[in-house]
Amino acid sequence: MADKITYGGQAVIEGVMMRGARHFAVACRKADGEILLRQEEVPAFFTRYAWAKWPFLRGVFALADAMMLGMKSLLFSANLALEEEEKKRQAPPTGPLTQALLGPLQLLLAVTGEGAGGSITGIAITGSAILGMVIGISLFMLLPSLIAGWCTVIVGETIWRQVIEGVVRVAMVLTYIALIGRMKDVQRVFQYHGAEHQAINAYETEGRLDVDAAARASRIHPRCGTNFVLTVLLIKALVFAVLPFQEQILPRLALRLGMLPVVASISYEVIRLAGKYRNFAPLQWLVLPGLLTQRLTTREPDREMVEVAVASLRGVMESEGTLPKSGNGAAQVIV
């Protein structure tokens, strides 16, 4: 293909956000069936500086970029959903508690939006999502280390403590995904997550951007945020096994927080290569746990959800200039 841009995205409330090199788009399905599309430029910091794209440094900025665009897109989709519900005079479909629970999903799905700058809705959703991220870091990073530390009373200061910490962390993440996946709101987010993957897979494997191609594509993708999280867990276990200062609780927890950017950068490069070289078995084995876990974080979408994902990808490609429109307004992919 002539277009070398790598596209990514996230599920949002009743919609999908797609991101290109310089632009991103959010498409959401309204209650009347209309697809509302919003297109914007990516904040200049992530596109202006060449050093922000250097290997092993770009992973940190990619993580910050995903979180920023994710929050912006989440607020947009949440406010749109609230407007739709207010028209019906019903309670909001997704309150602050649900948003707090969704917070840790930011890295698993990559979830996102934008609202009125100072509105109470924006403040509530932003605050609860940030709270969710704090809960996620505390629950999945620090608590397993504390539990492993307590187990040293039984196993002693051996490699088994790192093994216990890794097993506890993975078990907690998978349990969290399984439990939150039972919520009705989250199940729909997981369906849009699957639709997002199908649209990108159809374009990357067939060079096509239409609903039929996306509908038959796989809902599993090696660059998924779920892959990123599971790869982080694996690399964390390997890196932390050789770190010093494991005996004292506070230095141990500080090291886990301080090394997070390093682990994230390595993990980012791994899943980037896995997405590029899909036929290279060793890389695919390395990300296999994340691919399998996507069975939990994605659901089979209906055709209307796939239409939203395709509209979002089409929107960002038009903004990037890689997808011109034909005379009748139909989109045409450059390959």
Salt bridges, closest charged atoms under 4 A:
GLU14 OE2 - ARG188 NE 2.51
GLU34 OE1 - LYS30 NZ 3.55
GLU40 OE2 - ARG38 NE 2.75
GLU40 OE1 - LYS72 NZ 3.53
ASP65 OD2 - ARG19 NE 2.63
GLU84 OE2 - LYS87 NZ 3.68
GLU114 OE2 - ARG38 NH2 2.97
GLU114 OE1 - LYS72 NZ 2.92
GLU157 OE1 - ARG161 NH1 2.88
GLU165 OE2 - ARG169 NH2 2.84
GLU165 OE2 - ARG256 NE 2.83
GLU196 OE2 - HIS197 NE2 3.97
GLU204 OE1 - HIS221 NE2 2.85
GLU204 OE2 - ARG223 NH2 2.62
GLU204 OE1 - ARG278 NH2 2.60
GLU206 OE1 - ARG216 NH2 2.98
ASP210 OD2 - ARG208 NH2 2.66
ASP212 OD1 - ARG303 NH2 2.82
GLU269 OE1 - ARG58 NH2 2.73
GLU300 OE2 - ARG219 NH1 2.87
GLU307 OE1 - ARG29 NH2 2.92
GLU320 OE1 - ARG22 NH1 3.70
GLU320 OE2 - HIS23 ND1 2.89
